[in-house]
C-alpha cells in the first residue's frame, strides 16, 4: 500500500511541476516572454472559439499561433 501511495504522490507532483511552466519553448526565449506569448495566443484562441461563425477549438488555435511564433510544444497530454 505504501508503494501505491508513493507512486500516486510522485505522479501528482510531476503533474504539478509540468503545470508550472509554459507548455511551449523556443531557443533564446526566456520563460516570461514565452508565457506572455502563450497567454496572447490563448486569448486569440478564446476569441476565435466564441465567434459564432468560427467555433474554433481554443487549444488548436493557440497551438497554431505558438507554432507561427516559432515555439515547439514541450509537453503534450493526449487528452488535451
PDB file of N, CA, C and O in Angstrom, chain B, residues numbered from 101:
ATOM      1  N   UNK B 101       0.824  -1.195   0.000  1.00  0.00           N
ATOM      2  CA  UNK B 101       0.000   0.000   0.000  1.00  0.00           C
ATOM      3  C   UNK B 101       0.868   1.260   0.000  1.00  0.00           C
ATOM      4  O   UNK B 101       0.507   2.257  -0.624  1.00  0.00           O
ATOM      5  N   UNK B 102       1.997   1.224   0.687  1.00  0.00           N
ATOM      6  CA  UNK B 102       2.866   2.397   0.728  1.00  0.00           C
ATOM      7  C   UNK B 102       3.466   2.700  -0.636  1.00  0.00           C
ATOM      8  O   UNK B 102       3.649   3.865  -0.989  1.00  0.00           O
ATOM      9  N   UNK B 103       3.778   1.650  -1.413  1.00  0.00           N
ATOM     10  CA  UNK B 103       4.323   1.856  -2.752  1.00  0.00           C
ATOM     11  C   UNK B 103       3.285   2.532  -3.653  1.00  0.00           C
ATOM     12  O   UNK B 103       3.622   3.424  -4.431  1.00  0.00           O
ATOM     13  N   UNK B 104       2.048   2.114  -3.546  1.00  0.00           N
ATOM     14  CA  UNK B 104       0.984   2.721  -4.352  1.00  0.00           C
ATOM     15  C   UNK B 104       0.805   4.191  -3.990  1.00  0.00           C
ATOM     16  O   UNK B 104       0.632   5.032  -4.872  1.00  0.00           O
ATOM     17  N   UNK B 105       0.846   4.498  -2.717  1.00  0.00           N
ATOM     18  CA  UNK B 105       0.725   5.901  -2.291  1.00  0.00           C
ATOM     19  C   UNK B 105       1.899   6.726  -2.799  1.00  0.00           C
ATOM     20  O   UNK B 105       1.723   7.865  -3.231  1.00  0.00           O
ATOM     21  N   UNK B 106       3.092   6.152  -2.747  1.00  0.00           N
ATOM     22  CA  UNK B 106       4.280   6.864  -3.221  1.00  0.00           C
ATOM     23  C   UNK B 106       4.186   7.127  -4.721  1.00  0.00           C
ATOM     24  O   UNK B 106       4.556   8.204  -5.187  1.00  0.00           O
ATOM     25  N   UNK B 107       3.697   6.152  -5.472  1.00  0.00           N
ATOM     26  CA  UNK B 107       3.547   6.340  -6.916  1.00  0.00           C
ATOM     27  C   UNK B 107       2.507   7.412  -7.242  1.00  0.00           C
ATOM     28  O   UNK B 107       2.720   8.240  -8.127  1.00  0.00           O
ATOM     29  N   UNK B 108       1.400   7.391  -6.534  1.00  0.00           N
ATOM     30  CA  UNK B 108       0.360   8.404  -6.752  1.00  0.00           C
ATOM     31  C   UNK B 108       0.888   9.786  -6.389  1.00  0.00           C
ATOM     32  O   UNK B 108       0.655  10.750  -7.119  1.00  0.00           O
ATOM     33  N   UNK B 109       1.590   9.889  -5.277  1.00  0.00           N
ATOM     34  CA  UNK B 109       2.169  11.168  -4.872  1.00  0.00           C
ATOM     35  C   UNK B 109       3.182  11.657  -5.901  1.00  0.00           C
ATOM     36  O   UNK B 109       3.197  12.839  -6.247  1.00  0.00           O
ATOM     37  N   UNK B 110       4.027  10.754  -6.389  1.00  0.00           N
ATOM     38  CA  UNK B 110       5.009  11.125  -7.410  1.00  0.00           C
ATOM     39  C   UNK B 110       4.350  11.612  -8.684  1.00  0.00           C
ATOM     40  O   UNK B 110       4.797  12.589  -9.285  1.00  0.00           O
ATOM     41  N   UNK B 111       3.285  10.935  -9.102  1.00  0.00           N
ATOM     42  CA  UNK B 111       2.561  11.352 -10.296  1.00  0.00           C
ATOM     43  C   UNK B 111       1.943  12.729 -10.109  1.00  0.00           C
ATOM     44  O   UNK B 111       2.006  13.570 -11.005  1.00  0.00           O
ATOM     45  N   UNK B 112       1.350  12.958  -8.950  1.00  0.00           N
ATOM     46  CA  UNK B 112       0.726  14.261  -8.667  1.00  0.00           C
ATOM     47  C   UNK B 112       1.761  15.378  -8.658  1.00  0.00           C
ATOM     48  O   UNK B 112       1.516  16.455  -9.202  1.00  0.00           O
ATOM     49  N   UNK B 113       2.903  15.132  -8.050  1.00  0.00           N
ATOM     50  CA  UNK B 113       3.953  16.155  -8.012  1.00  0.00           C
ATOM     51  C   UNK B 113       4.510  16.431  -9.403  1.00  0.00           C
ATOM     52  O   UNK B 113       4.776  17.583  -9.745  1.00  0.00           O
ATOM     53  N   UNK B 114       4.689  15.396 -10.199  1.00  0.00           N
ATOM     54  CA  UNK B 114       5.177  15.589 -11.566  1.00  0.00           C
ATOM     55  C   UNK B 114       4.167  16.378 -12.393  1.00  0.00           C
ATOM     56  O   UNK B 114       4.553  17.228 -13.195  1.00  0.00           O
ATOM     57  N   UNK B 115       2.884  16.104 -12.206  1.00  0.00           N
ATOM     58  CA  UNK B 115       1.847  16.839 -12.929  1.00  0.00           C
ATOM     59  C   UNK B 115       1.831  18.307 -12.538  1.00  0.00           C
ATOM     60  O   UNK B 115       1.679  19.179 -13.393  1.00  0.00           O
ATOM     61  N   UNK B 116       1.985  18.581 -11.260  1.00  0.00           N
ATOM     62  CA  UNK B 116       2.021  19.971 -10.805  1.00  0.00           C
ATOM     63  C   UNK B 116       3.250  20.697 -11.333  1.00  0.00           C
ATOM     64  O   UNK B 116       3.168  21.867 -11.707  1.00  0.00           O
ATOM     65  N   UNK B 117       4.381  20.017 -11.367  1.00  0.00           N
ATOM     66  CA  UNK B 117       5.602  20.636 -11.889  1.00  0.00           C
ATOM     67  C   UNK B 117       5.450  20.954 -13.371  1.00  0.00           C
ATOM     68  O   UNK B 117       5.950  21.977 -13.838  1.00  0.00           O
ATOM     69  N   UNK B 118       4.770  20.094 -14.110  1.00  0.00           N
ATOM     70  CA  UNK B 118       4.561  20.334 -15.536  1.00  0.00           C
ATOM     71  C   UNK B 118       3.655  21.533 -15.769  1.00  0.00           C
ATOM     72  O   UNK B 118       3.780  22.213 -16.787  1.00  0.00           O
ATOM     73  N   UNK B 119       2.752  21.796 -14.847  1.00  0.00           N
ATOM     74  CA  UNK B 119       1.824  22.919 -14.994  1.00  0.00           C
ATOM     75  C   UNK B 119       2.456  24.252 -14.606  1.00  0.00           C
ATOM     76  O   UNK B 119       1.869  25.305 -14.856  1.00  0.00           O
ATOM     77  N   UNK B 120       3.626  24.227 -14.007  1.00  0.00           N
ATOM     78  CA  UNK B 120       4.246  25.449 -13.512  1.00  0.00           C
ATOM     79  C   UNK B 120       4.961  26.232 -14.604  1.00  0.00           C
ATOM     80  O   UNK B 120       5.305  27.396 -14.400  1.00  0.00           O
ATOM     81  N   UNK B 121       5.187  25.622 -15.746  1.00  0.00           N
ATOM     82  CA  UNK B 121       5.897  26.315 -16.809  1.00  0.00           C
ATOM     83  C   UNK B 121       5.044  26.324 -18.070  1.00  0.00           C
ATOM     84  O   UNK B 121       4.153  25.489 -18.230  1.00  0.00           O
ATOM     85  N   UNK B 122       5.319  27.277 -18.970  1.00  0.00           N
ATOM     86  CA  UNK B 122       4.536  27.333 -20.203  1.00  0.00           C
ATOM     87  C   UNK B 122       4.737  26.051 -21.014  1.00  0.00           C
ATOM     88  O   UNK B 122       5.831  25.487 -20.995  1.00  0.00           O
ATOM     89  N   UNK B 123       3.725  25.583 -21.714  1.00  0.00           N
ATOM     90  CA  UNK B 123       3.843  24.324 -22.455  1.00  0.00           C
ATOM     91  C   UNK B 123       4.587  24.452 -23.780  1.00  0.00           C
ATOM     92  O   UNK B 123       4.578  23.517 -24.581  1.00  0.00           O
ATOM     93  N   UNK B 124       5.224  25.584 -24.021  1.00  0.00           N
ATOM     94  CA  UNK B 124       5.956  25.813 -25.262  1.00  0.00           C
ATOM     95  C   UNK B 124       7.322  26.397 -24.948  1.00  0.00           C
ATOM     96  O   UNK B 124       7.503  27.070 -23.934  1.00  0.00           O
ATOM     97  N   UNK B 125       8.285  26.133 -25.829  1.00  0.00           N
ATOM     98  CA  UNK B 125       9.632  26.668 -25.657  1.00  0.00           C
ATOM     99  C   UNK B 125      10.222  26.982 -27.026  1.00  0.00           C
ATOM    100  O   UNK B 125       9.860  26.374 -28.033  1.00  0.00           O
ATOM    101  N   UNK B 126      11.132  27.938 -27.037  1.00  0.00           N
ATOM    102  CA  UNK B 126      11.872  28.289 -28.242  1.00  0.00           C
ATOM    103  C   UNK B 126      13.272  28.699 -27.811  1.00  0.00           C
ATOM    104  O   UNK B 126      13.469  29.227 -26.717  1.00  0.00           O
ATOM    105  N   UNK B 127      14.235  28.451 -28.679  1.00  0.00           N
ATOM    106  CA  UNK B 127      15.617  28.804 -28.356  1.00  0.00           C
ATOM    107  C   UNK B 127      15.756  30.307 -28.205  1.00  0.00           C
ATOM    108  O   UNK B 127      15.264  31.077 -29.030  1.00  0.00           O
ATOM    109  N   UNK B 128      16.434  30.715 -27.138  1.00  0.00           N
ATOM    110  CA  UNK B 128      16.706  32.122 -26.917  1.00  0.00           C
ATOM    111  C   UNK B 128      15.556  32.921 -26.333  1.00  0.00           C
ATOM    112  O   UNK B 128      15.647  34.145 -26.230  1.00  0.00           O
ATOM    113  N   UNK B 129      14.483  32.259 -25.952  1.00  0.00           N
ATOM    114  CA  UNK B 129      13.319  32.954 -25.395  1.00  0.00           C
ATOM    115  C   UNK B 129      13.220  32.615 -23.915  1.00  0.00           C
ATOM    116  O   UNK B 129      13.206  31.444 -23.534  1.00  0.00           O
ATOM    117  N   UNK B 130      13.151  33.654 -23.084  1.00  0.00           N
ATOM    118  CA  UNK B 130      13.051  33.394 -21.645  1.00  0.00           C
ATOM    119  C   UNK B 130      11.627  32.991 -21.265  1.00  0.00           C
ATOM    120  O   UNK B 130      10.694  33.115 -22.059  1.00  0.00           O
ATOM    121  N   UNK B 131      11.488  32.514 -20.053  1.00  0.00           N
ATOM    122  CA  UNK B 131      10.213  31.966 -19.579  1.00  0.00           C
ATOM    123  C   UNK B 131       9.102  33.022 -19.554  1.00  0.00           C
ATOM    124  O   UNK B 131       7.960  32.729 -19.909  1.00  0.00           O
ATOM    125  N   UNK B 132       9.430  34.233 -19.141  1.00  0.00           N
ATOM    126  CA  UNK B 132       8.417  35.291 -19.057  1.00  0.00           C
ATOM    127  C   UNK B 132       7.873  35.643 -20.445  1.00  0.00           C
ATOM    128  O   UNK B 132       6.670  35.841 -20.611  1.00  0.00           O
ATOM    129  N   UNK B 133       8.751  35.720 -21.428  1.00  0.00           N
ATOM    130  CA  UNK B 133       8.323  36.025 -22.796  1.00  0.00           C
ATOM    131  C   UNK B 133       7.471  34.892 -23.358  1.00  0.00           C
ATOM    132  O   UNK B 133       6.453  35.138 -24.006  1.00  0.00           O
ATOM    133  N   UNK B 134       7.887  33.653 -23.110  1.00  0.00           N
ATOM    134  CA  UNK B 134       7.116  32.503 -23.589  1.00  0.00           C
ATOM    135  C   UNK B 134       5.727  32.485 -22.961  1.00  0.00           C
ATOM    136  O   UNK B 134       4.740  32.188 -23.635  1.00  0.00           O
ATOM    137  N   UNK B 135       5.652  32.799 -21.682  1.00  0.00           N
ATOM    138  CA  UNK B 135       4.351  32.803 -21.011  1.00  0.00           C
ATOM    139  C   UNK B 135       3.469  33.929 -21.546  1.00  0.00           C
ATOM    140  O   UNK B 135       2.266  33.740 -21.727  1.00  0.00           O
ATOM    141  N   UNK B 136       4.057  35.098 -21.800  1.00  0.00           N
ATOM    142  CA  UNK B 136       3.287  36.214 -22.356  1.00  0.00           C
ATOM    143  C   UNK B 136       2.767  35.869 -23.753  1.00  0.00           C
ATOM    144  O   UNK B 136       1.617  36.163 -24.079  1.00  0.00           O
ATOM    145  N   UNK B 137       3.617  35.245 -24.576  1.00  0.00           N
ATOM    146  CA  UNK B 137       3.178  34.833 -25.911  1.00  0.00           C
ATOM    147  C   UNK B 137       2.076  33.784 -25.825  1.00  0.00           C
ATOM    148  O   UNK B 137       1.113  33.826 -26.591  1.00  0.00           O
ATOM    149  N   UNK B 138       2.218  32.844 -24.895  1.00  0.00           N
ATOM    150  CA  UNK B 138       1.201  31.804 -24.737  1.00  0.00           C
ATOM    151  C   UNK B 138      -0.135  32.411 -24.307  1.00  0.00           C
ATOM    152  O   UNK B 138      -1.187  32.026 -24.817  1.00  0.00           O
ATOM    153  N   UNK B 139      -0.092  33.350 -23.378  1.00  0.00           N
ATOM    154  CA  UNK B 139      -1.333  33.989 -22.934  1.00  0.00           C
ATOM    155  C   UNK B 139      -1.984  34.765 -24.074  1.00  0.00           C
ATOM    156  O   UNK B 139      -3.208  34.773 -24.205  1.00  0.00           O
ATOM    157  N   UNK B 140      -1.162  35.417 -24.898  1.00  0.00           N
ATOM    158  CA  UNK B 140      -1.691  36.150 -26.047  1.00  0.00           C
ATOM    159  C   UNK B 140      -2.349  35.190 -27.043  1.00  0.00           C
ATOM    160  O   UNK B 140      -3.453  35.444 -27.525  1.00  0.00           O
ATOM    161  N   UNK B 141      -1.660  34.090 -27.344  1.00  0.00           N
ATOM    162  CA  UNK B 141      -2.216  33.117 -28.287  1.00  0.00           C
ATOM    163  C   UNK B 141      -3.464  32.447 -27.727  1.00  0.00           C
ATOM    164  O   UNK B 141      -4.414  32.186 -28.466  1.00  0.00           O
ATOM    165  N   UNK B 142      -3.468  32.168 -26.434  1.00  0.00           N
ATOM    166  CA  UNK B 142      -4.644  31.549 -25.820  1.00  0.00           C
ATOM    167  C   UNK B 142      -5.835  32.512 -25.869  1.00  0.00           C
ATOM    168  O   UNK B 142      -6.970  32.094 -26.095  1.00  0.00           O
ATOM    169  N   UNK B 143      -5.564  33.801 -25.654  1.00  0.00           N
ATOM    170  CA  UNK B 143      -6.636  34.803 -25.743  1.00  0.00           C
ATOM    171  C   UNK B 143      -7.208  34.867 -27.152  1.00  0.00           C
ATOM    172  O   UNK B 143      -8.421  34.977 -27.332  1.00  0.00           O
ATOM    173  N   UNK B 144      -6.328  34.798 -28.156  1.00  0.00           N
ATOM    174  CA  UNK B 144      -6.804  34.788 -29.544  1.00  0.00           C
ATOM    175  C   UNK B 144      -7.640  33.543 -29.815  1.00  0.00           C
ATOM    176  O   UNK B 144      -8.634  33.597 -30.539  1.00  0.00           O
ATOM    177  N   UNK B 145      -7.225  32.418 -29.225  1.00  0.00           N
ATOM    178  CA  UNK B 145      -7.999  31.187 -29.373  1.00  0.00           C
ATOM    179  C   UNK B 145      -9.378  31.308 -28.755  1.00  0.00           C
ATOM    180  O   UNK B 145     -10.358  30.807 -29.305  1.00  0.00           O
ATOM    181  N   UNK B 146      -9.455  31.973 -27.607  1.00  0.00           N
ATOM    182  CA  UNK B 146     -10.753  32.179 -26.950  1.00  0.00           C
ATOM    183  C   UNK B 146     -11.653  33.060 -27.806  1.00  0.00           C
ATOM    184  O   UNK B 146     -12.850  32.799 -27.925  1.00  0.00           O
ATOM    185  N   UNK B 147     -11.085  34.095 -28.398  1.00  0.00           N
ATOM    186  CA  UNK B 147     -11.879  34.967 -29.269  1.00  0.00           C
ATOM    187  C   UNK B 147     -12.414  34.199 -30.470  1.00  0.00           C
ATOM    188  O   UNK B 147     -13.573  34.359 -30.853  1.00  0.00           O
ATOM    189  N   UNK B 148     -11.554  33.356 -31.068  1.00  0.00           N
ATOM    190  CA  UNK B 148     -11.989  32.573 -32.228  1.00  0.00           C
ATOM    191  C   UNK B 148     -13.059  31.562 -31.827  1.00  0.00           C
ATOM    192  O   UNK B 148     -13.988  31.298 -32.590  1.00  0.00           O
ATOM    193  N   UNK B 149     -12.925  31.004 -30.638  1.00  0.00           N
ATOM    194  CA  UNK B 149     -13.891  29.995 -30.185  1.00  0.00           C
ATOM    195  C   UNK B 149     -15.277  30.599 -29.969  1.00  0.00           C
ATOM    196  O   UNK B 149     -16.288  29.985 -30.308  1.00  0.00           O
ATOM    197  N   UNK B 150     -15.315  31.780 -29.414  1.00  0.00           N
ATOM    198  CA  UNK B 150     -16.606  32.385 -29.098  1.00  0.00           C
ATOM    199  C   UNK B 150     -17.157  33.260 -30.223  1.00  0.00           C
ATOM    200  O   UNK B 150     -18.165  33.943 -30.040  1.00  0.00           O
ATOM    201  N   UNK B 151     -16.501  33.243 -31.389  1.00  0.00           N
ATOM    202  CA  UNK B 151     -17.044  33.897 -32.571  1.00  0.00           C
ATOM    203  C   UNK B 151     -18.007  32.907 -33.218  1.00  0.00           C
ATOM    204  O   UNK B 151     -17.591  31.817 -33.610  1.00  0.00           O
ATOM    205  N   UNK B 152     -19.276  33.260 -33.336  1.00  0.00           N
ATOM    206  CA  UNK B 152     -20.283  32.284 -33.790  1.00  0.00           C
ATOM    207  C   UNK B 152     -19.963  31.612 -35.124  1.00  0.00           C
ATOM    208  O   UNK B 152     -20.255  30.428 -35.292  1.00  0.00           O
ATOM    209  N   UNK B 153     -19.379  32.325 -36.065  1.00  0.00           N
ATOM    210  CA  UNK B 153     -19.122  31.741 -37.377  1.00  0.00           C
ATOM    211  C   UNK B 153     -17.973  30.740 -37.334  1.00  0.00           C
ATOM    212  O   UNK B 153     -17.956  29.786 -38.111  1.00  0.00           O
ATOM    213  N   UNK B 154     -17.012  30.947 -36.434  1.00  0.00           N
ATOM    214  CA  UNK B 154     -15.803  30.126 -36.439  1.00  0.00           C
ATOM    215  C   UNK B 154     -15.920  28.874 -35.574  1.00  0.00           C
ATOM    216  O   UNK B 154     -15.670  27.765 -36.047  1.00  0.00           O
ATOM    217  N   UNK B 155     -16.296  29.047 -34.317  1.00  0.00           N
ATOM    218  CA  UNK B 155     -16.373  27.940 -33.349  1.00  0.00           C
ATOM    219  C   UNK B 155     -15.091  27.105 -33.345  1.00  0.00           C
ATOM    220  O   UNK B 155     -15.152  25.879 -33.254  1.00  0.00           O
ATOM    221  N   UNK B 156     -13.951  27.749 -33.442  1.00  0.00           N
ATOM    222  CA  UNK B 156     -12.666  27.053 -33.466  1.00  0.00           C
ATOM    223  C   UNK B 156     -12.321  26.513 -32.085  1.00  0.00           C
ATOM    224  O   UNK B 156     -12.785  27.033 -31.069  1.00  0.00           O
ATOM    225  N   UNK B 157     -11.509  25.472 -32.058  1.00  0.00           N
ATOM    226  CA  UNK B 157     -11.028  24.921 -30.795  1.00  0.00           C
ATOM    227  C   UNK B 157     -10.000  25.882 -30.205  1.00  0.00           C
ATOM    228  O   UNK B 157      -9.097  26.337 -30.908  1.00  0.00           O
ATOM    229  N   UNK B 158     -10.133  26.186 -28.934  1.00  0.00           N
ATOM    230  CA  UNK B 158      -9.210  27.115 -28.282  1.00  0.00           C
ATOM    231  C   UNK B 158      -7.789  26.570 -28.325  1.00  0.00           C
ATOM    232  O   UNK B 158      -6.860  27.294 -28.682  1.00  0.00           O
ATOM    233  N   UNK B 159      -7.611  25.310 -27.967  1.00  0.00           N
ATOM    234  CA  UNK B 159      -6.268  24.732 -27.919  1.00  0.00           C
ATOM    235  C   UNK B 159      -5.639  24.619 -29.301  1.00  0.00           C
ATOM    236  O   UNK B 159      -4.443  24.870 -29.454  1.00  0.00           O
ATOM    237  N   UNK B 160      -6.425  24.244 -30.314  1.00  0.00           N
ATOM    238  CA  UNK B 160      -5.877  24.144 -31.667  1.00  0.00           C
ATOM    239  C   UNK B 160      -5.451  25.509 -32.176  1.00  0.00           C
ATOM    240  O   UNK B 160      -4.403  25.637 -32.809  1.00  0.00           O
ATOM    241  N   UNK B 161      -6.252  26.528 -31.904  1.00  0.00           N
ATOM    242  CA  UNK B 161      -5.911  27.881 -32.333  1.00  0.00           C
ATOM    243  C   UNK B 161      -4.667  28.378 -31.607  1.00  0.00           C
ATOM    244  O   UNK B 161      -3.795  28.994 -32.219  1.00  0.00           O
ATOM    245  N   UNK B 162      -4.580  28.115 -30.304  1.00  0.00           N
ATOM    246  CA  UNK B 162      -3.404  28.532 -29.535  1.00  0.00           C
ATOM    247  C   UNK B 162      -2.155  27.809 -30.024  1.00  0.00           C
ATOM    248  O   UNK B 162      -1.093  28.421 -30.137  1.00  0.00           O
ATOM    249  N   UNK B 163      -2.270  26.505 -30.318  1.00  0.00           N
ATOM    250  CA  UNK B 163      -1.121  25.747 -30.831  1.00  0.00           C
ATOM    251  C   UNK B 163      -0.635  26.316 -32.157  1.00  0.00           C
ATOM    252  O   UNK B 163       0.567  26.484 -32.364  1.00  0.00           O
ATOM    253  N   UNK B 164      -1.569  26.612 -33.052  1.00  0.00           N
ATOM    254  CA  UNK B 164      -1.204  27.163 -34.360  1.00  0.00           C
ATOM    255  C   UNK B 164      -0.522  28.515 -34.204  1.00  0.00           C
ATOM    256  O   UNK B 164       0.458  28.803 -34.892  1.00  0.00           O
ATOM    257  N   UNK B 165      -1.031  29.338 -33.310  1.00  0.00           N
ATOM    258  CA  UNK B 165      -0.453  30.657 -33.060  1.00  0.00           C
ATOM    259  C   UNK B 165       0.974  30.530 -32.522  1.00  0.00           C
ATOM    260  O   UNK B 165       1.876  31.235 -32.974  1.00  0.00           O
ATOM    261  N   UNK B 166       1.175  29.633 -31.559  1.00  0.00           N
ATOM    262  CA  UNK B 166       2.512  29.459 -30.979  1.00  0.00           C
ATOM    263  C   UNK B 166       3.479  28.885 -32.011  1.00  0.00           C
ATOM    264  O   UNK B 166       4.655  29.249 -32.027  1.00  0.00           O
ATOM    265  N   UNK B 167       2.995  27.996 -32.867  1.00  0.00           N
ATOM    266  CA  UNK B 167       3.845  27.430 -33.912  1.00  0.00           C
ATOM    267  C   UNK B 167       4.270  28.520 -34.893  1.00  0.00           C
ATOM    268  O   UNK B 167       5.412  28.530 -35.353  1.00  0.00           O
ATOM    269  N   UNK B 168       3.350  29.445 -35.217  1.00  0.00           N
ATOM    270  CA  UNK B 168       3.676  30.568 -36.103  1.00  0.00           C
ATOM    271  C   UNK B 168       4.767  31.444 -35.503  1.00  0.00           C
ATOM    272  O   UNK B 168       5.569  32.028 -36.232  1.00  0.00           O
ATOM    273  N   UNK B 169       4.798  31.538 -34.183  1.00  0.00           N
ATOM    274  CA  UNK B 169       5.797  32.361 -33.498  1.00  0.00           C
ATOM    275  C   UNK B 169       7.117  31.625 -33.277  1.00  0.00           C
ATOM    276  O   UNK B 169       8.044  32.185 -32.693  1.00  0.00           O
ATOM    277  N   UNK B 170       7.211  30.393 -33.730  1.00  0.00           N
ATOM    278  CA  UNK B 170       8.465  29.651 -33.650  1.00  0.00           C
ATOM    279  C   UNK B 170       8.639  28.788 -32.413  1.00  0.00           C
ATOM    280  O   UNK B 170       9.751  28.345 -32.125  1.00  0.00           O
ATOM    281  N   UNK B 171       7.571  28.542 -31.681  1.00  0.00           N
ATOM    282  CA  UNK B 171       7.647  27.716 -30.476  1.00  0.00           C
ATOM    283  C   UNK B 171       7.368  26.255 -30.813  1.00  0.00           C
ATOM    284  O   UNK B 171       6.708  25.935 -31.802  1.00  0.00           O
ATOM    285  N   UNK B 172       7.897  25.375 -29.952  1.00  0.00           N
ATOM    286  CA  UNK B 172       7.605  23.950 -30.038  1.00  0.00           C
ATOM    287  C   UNK B 172       6.987  23.517 -28.726  1.00  0.00           C
ATOM    288  O   UNK B 172       7.309  24.068 -27.673  1.00  0.00           O
ATOM    289  N   UNK B 173       6.100  22.534 -28.780  1.00  0.00           N
ATOM    290  CA  UNK B 173       5.477  22.033 -27.555  1.00  0.00           C
ATOM    291  C   UNK B 173       6.518  21.300 -26.714  1.00  0.00           C
ATOM    292  O   UNK B 173       7.314  20.518 -27.234  1.00  0.00           O
ATOM    293  N   UNK B 174       6.499  21.562 -25.411  1.00  0.00           N
ATOM    294  CA  UNK B 174       7.436  20.888 -24.520  1.00  0.00           C
ATOM    295  C   UNK B 174       6.804  19.696 -23.839  1.00  0.00           C
ATOM    296  O   UNK B 174       7.509  18.753 -23.478  1.00  0.00           O
ATOM    297  N   UNK B 175       5.505  19.710 -23.654  1.00  0.00           N
ATOM    298  CA  UNK B 175       4.809  18.553 -23.092  1.00  0.00           C
ATOM    299  C   UNK B 175       3.456  18.458 -23.767  1.00  0.00           C
ATOM    300  O   UNK B 175       2.809  19.463 -24.060  1.00  0.00           O
ATOM    301  N   UNK B 176       3.056  17.247 -24.000  1.00  0.00           N
ATOM    302  CA  UNK B 176       1.789  17.044 -24.681  1.00  0.00           C
ATOM    303  C   UNK B 176       1.002  15.977 -23.948  1.00  0.00           C
ATOM    304  O   UNK B 176       1.497  14.874 -23.715  1.00  0.00           O
ATOM    305  N   UNK B 177      -0.221  16.311 -23.586  1.00  0.00           N
ATOM    306  CA  UNK B 177      -1.093  15.354 -22.933  1.00  0.00           C
ATOM    307  C   UNK B 177      -2.105  14.866 -23.960  1.00  0.00           C
ATOM    308  O   UNK B 177      -2.705  15.685 -24.656  1.00  0.00           O
ATOM    309  N   UNK B 178      -2.312  13.553 -24.077  1.00  0.00           N
ATOM    310  CA  UNK B 178      -3.220  13.048 -25.107  1.00  0.00           C
ATOM    311  C   UNK B 178      -4.662  13.495 -24.939  1.00  0.00           C
ATOM    312  O   UNK B 178      -5.402  13.550 -25.922  1.00  0.00           O
ATOM    313  N   UNK B 179      -5.075  13.811 -23.738  1.00  0.00           N
ATOM    314  CA  UNK B 179      -6.462  14.224 -23.520  1.00  0.00           C
ATOM    315  C   UNK B 179      -6.649  15.717 -23.713  1.00  0.00           C
ATOM    316  O   UNK B 179      -7.775  16.198 -23.581  1.00  0.00           O
ATOM    317  N   UNK B 180      -5.598  16.479 -24.021  1.00  0.00           N
ATOM    318  CA  UNK B 180      -5.635  17.933 -24.161  1.00  0.00           C
ATOM    319  C   UNK B 180      -6.225  18.295 -25.491  1.00  0.00           C
ATOM    320  O   UNK B 180      -6.347  19.478 -25.810  1.00  0.00           O
TER     321      UNK B 180
END
